[in-house]
């Protein structure tokens, strides 16, 4: 049975409980971004190369984006509460399968595909559900929810490191799954679907596909994901090879990335309520382009490298935070889950595209300039996008 409230109003305490529940669930979902902590241990346990284990996270991102594109359908059929409950079960199941796996195939299936599908099913849904509950504060609400997702990766970095060092690989997976399951299953019972919006306030997916601005936003998100995921994932190695930093100094890039990514989600998401979502996106794209350009500077040093990393992390996090309210502004809140869900496919495609470009270019020195060209294209697209809202009429 769908937990949707079909009236025009929802009691304030139900909205607050749903928002709090969403934040707690996002903390749990963000734990997936600590996956790199397990790569070496899995590689040693299975006797395989680390890069083969790292493919798991690529499968996770692709599965996440595919499931996110169906979030609107799931919400309509079973609602946010039961989707979250099912996702909690799948998250635990995926990690349990990974804990018992004796081959890479089991890791790919459990921690890659099953976890990715579970996360994708609920991640986008609970963000857009809360945005629709607080239409007057879309940016703040999105930043809180998405910020919690980023904060979860920070918290679980220490949690999972402790579990891995104390209990070993198998029990670390099992305990991680138990913690995530608890953090998701309990808040789920306090969450409800947002009230239905007026039928004439939003465009459906098939209707928005005719607008150039929608495809512009889709392209920008794809390029941002491709650039951000690749550089953030390889920041330490880029620091060593292109800025000639030692391993310990380059490792500090991870802390810088985490801090500024979280700041970007909170600051840009909140600011978008005051300066507008389109202007916020323009600022993010320009900053991201500047950050990539700095890395391409022939005489890259430590200071420039960390400035570039900060710009990229801040703008990438800000872009992720501003997109749900942006799509709601342009094409209506009622259809934001489905309309943004289709755009979110760019996250998965972008993660794959970045890897392919890197493979073709064979090295950071050739890959980063190619990504800069794409970022220039993204900036051009967003600068020529007009601040126009569309409504069904």
C-alpha positions, -999 to 999 in steps of 0.1 A, spaced: 0 0 0 13 34 -10 21 57 20 12 88 0 -9 115 15 -35 125 -10 -46 157 6 -34 192 -3 -18 197 31 5 175 52 9 181 90 42 199 97 54 172 121 50 145 93 71 167 70 98 171 96 99 134 105 102 125 68 130 150 64 149 137 94 143 101 82 156 110 48 188 126 63 195 94 84 189 72 53 213 94 33 240 90 59 237 52 55 237 54 17 268 76 17 287 48 33 291 32 -1 317 58 -10 342 42 14 345 13 -10 381 21 -18 390 11 18 383 -25 9 400 -28 -25 434 -39 -13 420 -63 13 397 -79 -13 425 -81 -39 448 -98 -13 420 -122 -1 411 -133 -37 446 -130 -52 437 -106 -79 448 -72 -91 434 -42 -73 422 -25 -105 399 -55 -111 384 -51 -77 380 -13 -83 356 -22 -112 331 -30 -85 325 7 -78 320 14 -115 293 -13 -115 278 3 -84 276 38 -100 261 24 -132 235 3 -113 227 33 -91 220 56 -120 198 29 -138 178 24 -107 174 61 -101 158 65 -135 130 43 -122 125 60 -88 93 78 -99 77 45 -109 87 29 -76 73 58 -56 40 57 -75 36 19 -71 48 13 -35 58 46 -20 89 60 -3 84 40 29 83 5 14 109 13 -13 133 23 16 125 -9 35 132 -31 4 164 -11 -3 176 -17 33 171 -54 28 189 -54 -5 218 -33 9 223 -59 37 220 -88 12 245 -73 -12 271 -68 16 264 -103 30 269 -118 -5 302 -99 -7 313 -112 27 308 -148 16 322 -144 -19 352 -165 -30 355 -148 -64 353 -114 -80 320 -124 -96 303 -125 -62 318 -91 -53 306 -76 -85 271 -90 -80 267 -82 -42 286 -50 -37 284 -37 -72 250 -45 -88 228 -53 -58 240 -25 -37 239 -1 -66 203 -10 -75 193 -7 -38 209 27 -34 196 40 -67 161 30 -59 159 52 -28 186 79 -31 169 101 -57 134 94 -44 139 106 -9 156 138 -21 129 148 -45 102 137 -21 115 162 5 120 189 -21 83 186 -30 73 187 7 91 221 11 86 238 -22 95 272 -8 129 260 5 139 236 -23 175 245 -22 180 242 15 161 209 17 181 194 -12 214 206 3 205 190 37 196 157 21 225 155 -3 249 170 23 240 141 46 249 117 18 284 133 16 287 134 54 279 97 55 310 89 34 331 109 59 316 92 90 318 57 76 354 62 65 363 59 101 336 33 110 346 9 81 383 14 87 378 4 123 356 -26 113 381 -38 87 412 -34 110 395 -51 140 372 -77 126 387 -85 92 372 -84 57 343 -109 61 329 -96 94 335 -60 84 312 -65 54 286 -82 76 287 -55 103 287 -27 78 255 -42 63 239 -45 97 246 -9 105 233 4 72 202 -19 75 194 -4 109 199 32 98 176 27 69 148 4 83 140 24 114 135 59 97 115 43 69 85 38 92 84 76 99 86 86 62 56 94 40 52 105 4 47 142 -4 12 154 -12 3 153 -49 9 185 -67 -17 201 -89 -18 182 -122 -12 213 -143 20 224 -126 45 201 -141 56 185 -174 60 147 -178 92 132 -190 80 127 -226 70 164 -226 103 178 -213 123 159 -239 113 184 -266 130 213 -248 166 222 -257 172 233 -221 164 198 -208 189 182 -231 213 210 -222 209 201 -185 213 164 -193 246 171 -212 260 193 -184 252 167 -158 269 140 -179 301 161 -184 301 172 -148 298 136 -136 325 124 -161 349 151 -150 342 151 -113 341 114 -107 373 108 -127 394 136 -111 380 130 -75 387 93 -78 423 98 -91 432 130 -71 460 114 -51 476 99 -82 472 131 -102 489 150 -73 519 126 -74 523 125 -112 513 160 -123 521 182 -93 551 160 -83 540 157 -47 552 129 -24 526 102 -15 518 115 20 512 151 7 492 139 -22 470 118 1 459 151 18 439 157 -14 413 131 -1 406 153 30 404 184 9 380 167 -15 358 155 12 356 189 30 349 210 -1 326 185 -16 304 187 15 307 225 16 296 227 -20 265 206 -14 255 227 16 265 262 4 253 261 -32 221 242 -24 212 268 3 222 298 -18 201 287 -48 170 297 -29 182 333 -29 202 337 -61 183 311 -82 191 276 -93 203 285 -128 228 311 -116 240 286 -89 246 261 -117 265 286 -138 288 294 -108 295 257 -103 303 251 -139 327 280 -141 345 270 -109 348 234 -121 362 245 -154 387 267 -136 397 238 -114 404 215 -144 422 243 -162 446 248 -132 455 211 -132 465 215 -169 489 243 -160 524 233 -171 540 243 -139 516 228 -115 527 230 -79 513 220 -45 494 252 -39 478 253 -73 470 216 -71 451 220 -38 433 251 -51 422 231 -82 411 201 -61 390 225 -38 374 241 -68 365 208 -84 352 192 -52 331 223 -42 316 228 -76 309 191 -82 291 188 -48 272 220 -56 261 208 -89 248 176 -75 229 196 -48 213 222 -71 200 198 -98 168 185 -81 155 221 -73 167 233 -107 147 206 -126 118 214 -103 120 251 -111 121 246 -149 97 217 -154 76 215 -122 78 198 -89 53 170 -95 74 154 -122 108 162 -107 116 126 -96 111 111 -131 126 142 -150 157 143 -128 159 105 -128 164 104 -165 191 131 -162 208 111 -134 216 84 -159 244 108 -168 260 99 -135 265 63 -145 273 70 -181 298 97 -170 316 74 -147 321 49 -175 329 77 -201 357 90 -179 373 56 -176 371 51 -214 387 84 -221 414 77 -197 420 43 -213 422 58 -248 444 87 -237 467 65 -216 477 90 -189 466 119 -168 486 144 -189 465 136 -219 432 128 -202 428 160 -182 430 184 -212 403 163 -229 381 167 -199 388 205 -199 375 207 -235 343 190 -224 340 214 -194 343 244 -217 314 229 -237 294 226 -205 301 262 -195 290 274 -230 258 255 -228 248 268 -193 257 304 -201 234 303 -231 205 287 -211 178 312 -204 162 314 -170 128 304 -182 102 283 -164 79 260 -183 44 251 -173 16 230 -188 -10 252 -202 
